[in-house]
């Protein structure tokens, strides 16, 4: 079996864009992957075109060999974008391998550890930054069957946060804690907003609210700042979504203070490297909770990992809150069990999902659709939608 070509589809999905790839073979099998990176969709698509010559004519079932070739054959490291390109192609090759053997990817990786996984909602709030608006939005999350959700209540704060803004953030979270079912898990995304001292101060202010975790509390420029925050924070710290090498997670483990690692499979170069991170975390006595803010193909990647990784904690989930037409973009999507808030796992051979190309083509790339969490009113996630927050048709 040989790879004959790679097709790319840049899809506009309201307030964000997604990039999908389709790897073709001479035996009629194809594989689907995703290379979504907020704000860099066209760049990543160009990266696929730059590197596709390294895999055309090769056997897609030699997944690790191809991924290594894609990384090593360029004398300079292309960083985050380079590994996102590799991930898109690597996942598609895993998909082909699984289809060729009639087995889901998780079976190739050792089989199921579990039959479902706890999910937490994200992308659910497209609203004003008030306690009342967030509560109304959060109730729709609970109504869908979720037992956990994540939010960033800090407005446009960067470095430090003014007391009135901190009071508002506290009021939003206090309202959610008091008004929602007691077993609701509330996760906080700090989006790397704060200095080390401010991250600790703010976490201590929020401590009475029984929050599940404190994500990316400090700058992305100096990875080591997370360790003192992790040790001092009364809320468990999670981080790692922006790391693009396995070695960065080794450094995270070595530094201590953090026991929730958040590998992003697309940023890391795909499935094999994410498994390596899971093993580093396992040796450290820690858990992984993969970051996933892309599209439904990336969701399937994370759920394949959720099926087979022993130290898998919880999975981020945007899909239930994307535009309704996105449900037709792919052939499978997980369901949520309202009894326990768990997501179902894919069973079909390979990745367990396929792309409906005509739907992808009907929703082309939108150059203005990206998330900027330092823009006033970003919580509404308007993208290029209408002023009232509803999506364009």
Helices and strands as residue ranges (DSSP letters): E 3-12, E 17-25, E 30-34, H 41-51, G 52-54, H 63-72, H 79-101, H 105-108, E 116-121, H 131-143, E 148-151, H 163-179, E 185-189, H 196-206, G 207-209, E 213-215, H 225-232, E 237-239, H 246-255, E 260-261, H 265-268, H 271-284, E 287-288, H 296-308, E 315-317, G 319-321, G 324-328, E 336-337, E 342-344, H 357-361, G 378-380
